[in-house]
Amino acid sequence: MSRIHVTDEVAERHNDETPQAVTRRTALAGTIGTTIEWYDFYIYGLAAALVFGTEFFPEFSSTAGTLAAFGTFAVGFVARPLGGAIFGHFGDRVGRKNALMLTLFLMGAATVIVGLLPGYRTIGIWAPILLVTLRFLQGFAVGGEWGGAVTMVVESSPRHRRGFYGSLPQMGVPLGLVLSSSVFAVVSTLPDDDLLAWGWRIPFLLSIVLIAVGLFLRSRITETQAFVQVKESGRARKVPAMEAFRHHWKTIVLTVGMYVSAGVPFYIVSVFVLSYGSSHLGSSRSVLLTGMLVAAAVEGLTVPYFGALSDKLGRRPVFLAAAAFTALLAFPFFWLLATGQTGLTWLAMLLALAVAHAGMYGPTAALYAELFSANVRYTGTSIGYQLGGVVAGFVPLVAGALVSAAGGAFWPIASIWAGAALAGLLCALIVRETRGRDLHLDHDAGG
């Protein structure tokens, strides 16, 4: 898109709509889009925990098959930094909107194809090979989604409400989990034979409807003034990723650490616990899925609350308090889970997702976007977030191996949880407060 076209498009929108209307439209499109993309991403994780070990790795033992399925889940996280760098490149040079349209389309296409993929008994070794390939494409697409969505929303928001509006796309994570958990809760009521034969495919195939809705909404948003000014001033970089690492390397390191503190506990709860609870604790699969569904639904409300709170108190205070709470929750979470009581299991999930994770995740969008200069904002936020995702994405795989080696004891994974939270706490102590920062200036706000 040329500079003239970008400028004309934004000017026309601002002539027809108030700034508040533009902000709300952009926030809605960002929230719906991220919800759909994370729905796609999470149904894979749920299927990995419940189905893929049997359908795509039947030659393995039960434990080895589950670990192999979690390995394919982790592949998506390896692809995420690459997707963040490439989509960030186009988002910072050509435009945020076009990059976001492409991420949504690629994610949806890969998800639908997984739903059509024959199992190992039908096409042999090609089944797990194609599954890994499609998971890589999912990760590649979602790697460019988050940074673009939050960049557009934060850049479109009034300075004093960036925390709140920036947190709305963040709702896509718990809402995507709600959608995926809801659909899987329904199909999990099927007899095991039907679930393994065809029932698990339904959540993947439903994605085609959601993607159509998301693409329509995103087609109606426009570029931000911050991006237009970068283009008009000639400050766009030829290789934004190189520029980000050269001038914002410290910021990237800090954002990786802050993501790990939220992401590691989140994927332990949302992916690993489903397998661990049913196989080692004897918990009902429906109880675990329902608990995660309720906790994620509540988190959909608490994420914007913590985002708005960061507009009043600052990004760092809110994040620091939540990271400290997360570290303290690590062992009590598993103690509650080990009781086998439904109410205490749900309480554990509620505290982990709706309080601990939401408290760190709510301010993250505004904080990350405010840390990077406008000409590398899409790239910088994406790389920092997605490199942290690589660490978090391997946790279910590592957790399965460690817990198996420990004879089913949970202390190794609880220790990883606590360590990750403390690492994020340290990074948040180093990073500078960004609330109210001018998004049009060049800076390195790392420390």
C-alpha positions as CSV (number, residue, x, y, z in Angstrom):
1,M,0.0,0.0,0.0
2,S,1.5,3.4,-1.0
3,R,1.9,6.3,1.4
4,I,-0.8,8.2,-0.4
5,H,-3.3,5.4,-0.2
6,V,-2.6,4.8,3.5
7,T,-3.0,8.6,4.2
8,D,-6.2,8.9,2.2
9,E,-7.7,5.8,3.9
10,V,-7.0,7.1,7.4
11,A,-8.1,10.6,6.6
12,E,-11.4,9.3,5.1
13,R,-12.1,7.2,8.2
14,H,-11.4,10.1,10.6
15,N,-13.6,12.4,8.6
16,D,-16.5,10.0,8.8
17,E,-16.0,8.7,12.4
18,T,-15.0,10.1,15.8
19,P,-11.7,8.9,17.2
20,Q,-13.6,7.0,19.9
21,A,-15.6,5.1,17.1
22,V,-12.3,4.3,15.3
23,T,-10.8,3.0,18.6
24,R,-13.9,0.8,19.3
25,R,-14.0,-0.6,15.8
26,T,-10.3,-1.5,15.9
27,A,-10.6,-3.0,19.4
28,L,-13.6,-5.1,18.4
29,A,-11.8,-6.4,15.2
30,G,-8.7,-7.1,17.2
31,T,-10.6,-8.9,20.0
32,I,-12.7,-11.1,17.6
33,G,-9.7,-11.9,15.5
34,T,-7.5,-12.9,18.4
35,T,-10.3,-15.0,19.9
36,I,-10.6,-16.9,16.7
37,E,-6.9,-17.4,16.3
38,W,-6.5,-18.6,19.8
39,Y,-9.5,-20.9,19.5
40,D,-7.7,-22.5,16.6
41,F,-4.5,-22.7,18.5
42,Y,-6.0,-24.2,21.7
43,I,-8.2,-26.9,20.1
44,Y,-4.9,-28.4,18.9
45,G,-3.6,-28.4,22.5
46,L,-6.8,-30.0,23.8
47,A,-6.7,-32.7,21.1
48,A,-3.0,-33.3,21.8
49,A,-3.8,-34.0,25.4
50,L,-6.9,-36.2,24.7
51,V,-6.7,-37.7,21.2
52,F,-3.6,-37.3,19.1
53,G,-1.4,-39.7,21.1
54,T,-3.8,-42.5,20.1
55,E,-4.7,-41.4,16.5
56,F,-1.4,-40.2,15.2
57,F,1.2,-42.1,17.4
58,P,-0.5,-45.5,18.0
59,E,2.8,-47.5,17.8
60,F,4.0,-45.8,21.0
61,S,3.2,-46.6,24.6
62,S,0.4,-44.6,26.2
63,T,2.9,-42.3,27.9
64,A,5.2,-42.0,24.9
65,G,2.3,-41.3,22.6
66,T,1.1,-38.4,24.8
67,L,4.6,-37.0,25.0
68,A,4.9,-37.2,21.2
69,A,1.5,-35.4,20.9
70,F,2.8,-32.7,23.2
71,G,5.9,-32.5,21.1
72,T,3.8,-31.5,18.1
73,F,2.1,-29.0,20.3
74,A,5.5,-27.5,21.0
75,V,6.4,-27.3,17.3
76,G,3.8,-24.5,17.0
77,F,5.7,-22.4,19.5
78,V,9.0,-22.9,17.6
79,A,7.4,-21.4,14.6
80,R,6.0,-18.4,16.4
81,P,9.1,-16.2,16.6
82,L,9.7,-16.7,12.9
83,G,6.1,-15.7,12.2
84,G,6.5,-12.7,14.4
85,A,9.6,-11.5,12.6
86,I,8.2,-12.0,9.1
87,F,4.7,-10.6,9.7
88,G,6.3,-7.9,11.8
89,H,8.5,-7.0,8.9
90,F,5.5,-6.4,6.6
91,G,3.4,-4.9,9.4
92,D,6.1,-2.2,10.1
93,R,6.9,-1.6,6.4
94,V,3.7,-2.1,4.5
95,G,0.9,-1.9,7.0
96,R,-0.6,-3.6,10.1
97,K,-3.9,-4.4,8.5
98,N,-2.8,-6.6,5.6
99,A,-0.4,-8.6,7.8
100,L,-3.3,-9.3,10.2
101,M,-5.6,-10.4,7.4
102,L,-3.0,-12.9,6.3
103,T,-2.3,-14.3,9.7
104,L,-6.0,-15.0,10.3
105,F,-6.4,-16.8,6.9
106,L,-3.3,-19.0,7.3
107,M,-4.3,-20.0,10.8
108,G,-7.8,-20.9,9.7
109,A,-6.7,-22.9,6.7
110,A,-4.2,-25.0,8.7
111,T,-6.8,-25.7,11.4
112,V,-9.5,-26.9,8.9
113,I,-7.0,-29.2,7.2
114,V,-6.0,-30.8,10.5
115,G,-9.7,-31.6,10.9
116,L,-9.6,-33.4,7.6
117,L,-6.3,-35.2,8.1
118,P,-6.4,-39.0,8.1
119,G,-4.9,-40.8,11.0
120,Y,-1.9,-43.1,11.3
121,R,-3.9,-46.2,10.6
122,T,-5.0,-44.8,7.2
123,I,-1.8,-43.1,5.8
124,G,0.9,-44.3,8.1
125,I,3.9,-42.2,8.9
126,W,2.5,-39.3,6.7
127,A,-0.1,-38.7,9.3
128,P,2.3,-37.4,12.0
129,I,4.5,-35.7,9.4
130,L,1.5,-33.7,8.0
131,L,0.3,-33.0,11.6
132,V,3.6,-31.5,12.5
133,T,3.7,-29.4,9.3
134,L,0.2,-28.0,9.9
135,R,1.1,-27.3,13.5
136,F,4.1,-25.3,12.3
137,L,1.9,-23.3,10.0
138,Q,-0.5,-22.6,12.9
139,G,2.4,-21.3,15.0
140,F,3.8,-19.3,12.2
141,A,0.4,-17.5,11.7
142,V,-0.3,-16.9,15.4
143,G,3.3,-15.6,15.7
144,G,2.3,-12.5,13.7
145,E,-1.2,-12.2,15.2
146,W,-0.6,-10.9,18.7
147,G,1.9,-8.1,18.0
148,G,-0.2,-6.8,15.1
149,A,-3.5,-6.8,16.9
150,V,-2.2,-5.1,20.1
151,T,-0.1,-2.6,18.1
152,M,-3.1,-1.5,16.1
153,V,-5.4,-1.2,19.1
154,V,-2.9,0.5,21.4
155,E,-1.9,3.0,18.7
156,S,-5.6,3.8,18.1
157,S,-6.4,4.3,21.7
158,P,-6.4,7.5,23.8
159,R,-3.3,7.8,25.9
160,H,-5.1,7.5,29.2
161,R,-7.0,4.3,28.2
162,R,-4.3,2.3,26.4
163,G,-4.2,-0.3,29.2
164,F,-7.9,-1.0,28.9
165,Y,-8.3,-1.0,25.2
166,G,-5.0,-2.8,24.7
167,S,-6.3,-5.6,27.0
168,L,-9.4,-6.2,24.9
169,P,-7.4,-8.2,22.2
170,Q,-5.9,-10.0,25.2
171,M,-9.3,-11.3,26.0
172,G,-8.9,-13.4,22.9
173,V,-6.8,-15.8,24.9
174,P,-9.3,-16.7,27.6
175,L,-12.3,-16.4,25.2
176,G,-10.5,-18.6,22.7
177,L,-10.0,-21.1,25.5
178,V,-13.7,-20.8,26.4
179,L,-14.7,-21.6,22.9
180,S,-12.3,-24.5,22.4
181,S,-13.0,-26.0,25.9
182,S,-16.8,-25.6,25.3
183,V,-16.7,-27.4,22.0
184,F,-14.4,-30.1,23.3
185,A,-16.6,-30.5,26.4
186,V,-19.5,-31.3,24.1
187,V,-17.6,-33.7,21.8
188,S,-16.0,-35.4,24.9
189,T,-19.5,-36.7,25.9
190,L,-19.4,-39.0,22.9
191,P,-18.4,-42.6,23.4
192,D,-14.6,-43.0,23.2
193,D,-14.8,-44.9,19.9
194,D,-16.8,-42.1,18.3
195,L,-14.6,-39.4,19.8
196,L,-11.5,-41.0,18.4
197,A,-13.1,-41.9,15.0
198,W,-14.7,-38.5,14.1
199,G,-15.8,-36.4,17.1
200,W,-12.5,-34.7,17.7
201,R,-12.6,-33.3,14.1
202,I,-15.7,-31.2,14.7
203,P,-13.9,-28.3,16.6
204,F,-11.4,-28.0,13.8
205,L,-13.9,-27.9,11.0
206,L,-16.1,-25.3,12.8
207,S,-13.1,-22.9,12.4
208,I,-14.1,-22.2,8.8
209,V,-17.2,-20.2,10.0
210,L,-15.2,-18.3,12.6
211,I,-12.5,-17.3,10.1
212,A,-15.0,-15.9,7.7
213,V,-16.4,-13.6,10.5
214,G,-13.0,-12.5,11.5
215,L,-11.8,-11.7,8.0
216,F,-15.0,-9.6,7.4
217,L,-14.4,-7.5,10.6
218,R,-10.7,-7.0,9.9
219,S,-11.4,-5.8,6.4
220,R,-13.2,-2.8,7.9
221,I,-10.4,-1.4,10.0
222,T,-7.7,1.1,8.8
223,E,-4.1,1.8,9.5
224,T,-3.1,3.9,12.6
225,Q,-1.8,7.5,12.6
226,A,1.4,6.3,14.2
227,F,2.1,4.0,11.2
228,V,1.2,6.7,8.7
229,Q,3.6,9.1,10.3
230,V,6.4,6.5,10.2
231,K,5.8,6.1,6.4
232,E,5.5,9.8,5.8
233,S,8.6,10.7,7.7
234,G,10.8,8.1,6.0
235,R,11.5,6.3,9.3
236,A,10.4,2.9,8.1
237,R,13.3,0.4,8.3
238,K,14.3,-2.0,5.5
239,V,14.7,-4.8,8.0
240,P,12.7,-4.0,11.2
241,A,13.9,-7.2,13.0
242,M,17.5,-6.2,12.6
243,E,16.7,-2.7,13.9
244,A,14.8,-4.1,16.8
245,F,17.7,-6.4,17.9
246,R,20.3,-3.6,17.4
247,H,18.6,-0.9,19.3
248,H,16.0,-2.7,21.5
249,W,17.8,-5.9,22.4
250,K,17.5,-5.2,26.2
251,T,13.8,-4.5,25.8
252,I,13.3,-7.8,23.9
253,V,15.1,-9.8,26.7
254,L,12.9,-8.2,29.3
255,T,9.7,-8.8,27.4
256,V,10.7,-12.5,26.9
257,G,11.1,-12.8,30.7
258,M,7.8,-11.2,31.4
259,Y,6.0,-13.4,29.0
260,V,7.5,-16.5,30.5
261,S,6.1,-15.6,33.9
262,A,2.6,-15.6,32.6
263,G,2.9,-18.2,29.8
264,V,4.4,-21.1,31.7
265,P,1.7,-21.3,34.4
266,F,-1.0,-20.7,31.7
267,Y,0.1,-23.7,29.5
268,I,0.5,-25.9,32.6
269,V,-3.1,-25.3,33.5
270,S,-4.6,-25.2,30.1
271,V,-2.8,-28.1,28.5
272,F,-0.7,-30.3,30.8
273,V,-3.2,-30.5,33.7
274,L,-5.8,-32.1,31.4
275,S,-3.5,-35.1,30.9
276,Y,-1.9,-35.1,34.4
277,G,-5.2,-34.8,36.3
278,S,-6.9,-37.7,34.5
279,S,-3.9,-40.0,34.3
280,H,-2.2,-39.4,37.7
281,L,-4.8,-38.0,40.0
282,G,-7.9,-39.9,38.6
283,S,-9.8,-36.7,38.1
284,S,-12.7,-36.8,35.7
285,R,-12.0,-35.4,32.3
286,S,-15.3,-33.5,32.3
287,V,-14.5,-31.9,35.7
288,L,-11.1,-30.7,34.4
289,L,-12.6,-29.3,31.2
290,T,-15.5,-27.6,33.0
291,G,-13.2,-26.1,35.6
292,M,-10.9,-24.7,32.9
293,L,-14.0,-23.4,31.0
294,V,-15.3,-21.5,34.0
295,A,-11.9,-20.1,34.9
296,A,-11.3,-18.9,31.4
297,A,-14.7,-17.3,31.2
298,V,-14.1,-15.3,34.4
299,E,-10.6,-14.4,33.1
300,G,-12.4,-12.8,30.1
301,L,-13.7,-10.3,32.6
302,T,-10.7,-9.9,34.8
303,V,-8.2,-9.2,31.9
304,P,-9.7,-5.9,30.9
305,Y,-10.1,-5.0,34.6
306,F,-6.4,-5.4,35.2
307,G,-5.7,-3.5,31.9
308,A,-7.8,-0.6,33.2
309,L,-6.2,-0.8,36.6
310,S,-2.8,-0.3,34.9
311,D,-4.1,3.0,33.4
312,K,-4.6,4.2,37.0
313,L,-1.7,2.6,38.9
314,G,0.9,2.0,36.1
315,R,1.8,-1.1,34.1
316,R,4.7,-2.2,36.5
317,P,2.8,-2.2,39.8
318,V,-0.1,-4.3,38.5
319,F,2.3,-6.8,36.8
320,L,4.6,-7.1,39.8
321,A,1.8,-7.8,42.2
322,A,0.4,-10.5,39.9
323,A,3.8,-12.1,39.3
324,A,4.4,-12.3,43.0
325,F,1.0,-13.9,43.5
326,T,1.7,-16.4,40.7
327,A,5.0,-17.5,42.3
328,L,3.2,-18.1,45.7
329,L,0.4,-20.1,44.0
330,A,2.6,-22.7,42.3
331,F,2.6,-25.4,45.0
332,P,-0.9,-24.6,46.5
333,F,-2.3,-25.0,43.0
334,F,-1.3,-28.7,42.9
335,W,-2.2,-29.3,46.5
336,L,-5.7,-28.2,45.7
337,L,-5.8,-30.3,42.5
338,A,-4.5,-33.4,44.4
339,T,-7.5,-33.3,46.8
340,G,-9.7,-34.7,44.0
341,Q,-12.6,-32.5,45.1
342,T,-14.4,-30.7,42.3
343,G,-14.8,-27.4,44.1
344,L,-11.1,-27.2,45.1
345,T,-10.0,-28.2,41.6
346,W,-12.1,-25.4,40.1
347,L,-10.8,-22.9,42.7
348,A,-7.3,-23.8,41.8
349,M,-8.0,-23.1,38.1
350,L,-9.8,-19.9,38.9
351,L,-7.0,-18.5,40.9
352,A,-4.4,-19.5,38.3
353,L,-6.2,-18.1,35.2
354,A,-8.6,-15.4,36.4
355,V,-6.2,-13.8,39.0
356,A,-2.6,-14.8,38.4
357,H,-2.5,-15.0,34.6
358,A,-5.0,-12.2,34.1
359,G,-3.1,-9.8,36.4
360,M,0.1,-10.2,34.3
361,Y,-1.6,-10.5,31.0
362,G,-4.0,-7.5,31.2
363,P,-1.3,-4.8,31.2
364,T,1.0,-6.6,28.8
365,A,-0.4,-5.3,25.5
366,A,0.0,-1.6,26.4
367,L,3.3,-2.2,28.2
368,Y,4.9,-4.0,25.2
369,A,3.6,-1.6,22.7
370,E,4.8,1.4,24.7
371,L,8.3,-0.1,25.1
372,F,9.1,-0.1,21.4
373,S,9.5,2.7,18.8
374,A,6.7,3.0,16.2
375,N,9.0,1.9,13.3
376,V,9.7,-1.5,14.9
377,R,6.7,-1.8,17.2
378,Y,4.9,-4.6,15.4
379,T,8.2,-6.5,15.1
380,G,9.5,-5.8,18.5
381,T,6.4,-6.8,20.4
382,S,5.9,-9.9,18.3
383,I,9.5,-11.2,18.8
384,G,9.6,-10.5,22.5
385,Y,6.2,-12.1,23.1
386,Q,6.8,-15.1,20.8
387,L,10.3,-15.9,22.0
388,G,8.8,-16.2,25.4
389,G,6.2,-18.4,23.9
390,V,8.9,-20.9,22.7
391,V,9.8,-21.4,26.4
392,A,6.2,-21.8,27.5
393,G,5.2,-24.0,24.6
394,F,7.7,-26.7,25.6
395,V,6.5,-26.8,29.2
396,P,3.8,-29.5,28.6
397,L,6.4,-31.7,27.0
398,V,9.0,-31.1,29.7
399,A,6.3,-31.4,32.4
400,G,5.2,-34.8,31.1
401,A,8.7,-36.2,31.1
402,L,9.6,-34.8,34.5
403,V,6.4,-36.0,36.2
404,S,6.8,-39.4,34.7
405,A,10.4,-39.6,35.9
406,A,9.3,-38.5,39.4
407,G,6.7,-41.2,39.6
408,G,3.8,-38.9,39.2
409,A,4.9,-36.4,41.8
410,F,4.0,-32.8,40.9
411,W,6.9,-31.0,42.6
412,P,9.1,-30.7,39.4
413,I,6.5,-28.9,37.5
414,A,5.4,-26.7,40.4
415,S,9.1,-25.7,40.8
416,I,9.2,-24.7,37.1
417,W,6.0,-22.7,37.6
418,A,7.4,-20.8,40.5
419,G,10.8,-20.2,38.8
420,A,9.1,-18.7,35.7
421,A,7.0,-16.4,37.8
422,L,10.1,-15.1,39.7
423,A,12.0,-14.6,36.4
424,G,9.1,-12.3,35.2
425,L,9.1,-10.5,38.5
426,L,12.8,-9.7,38.1
427,C,12.3,-8.4,34.6
428,A,9.3,-6.2,35.6
429,L,11.5,-4.7,38.4
430,I,14.1,-3.7,35.7
431,V,11.8,-2.4,33.0
432,R,10.8,1.3,33.2
433,E,7.2,2.4,33.6
434,T,5.6,3.3,30.3
435,R,2.2,4.6,31.1
436,G,1.4,7.7,29.1
437,R,4.4,7.5,26.8
438,D,4.3,9.2,23.5
439,L,3.9,6.4,20.9
440,H,5.3,8.6,18.1
441,L,8.8,9.1,19.6
442,D,11.8,6.8,19.0
443,H,13.1,5.3,22.2
444,D,14.4,2.3,24.0
445,A,12.5,2.0,27.2
446,G,14.1,-1.2,28.5
447,G,15.9,0.1,31.5
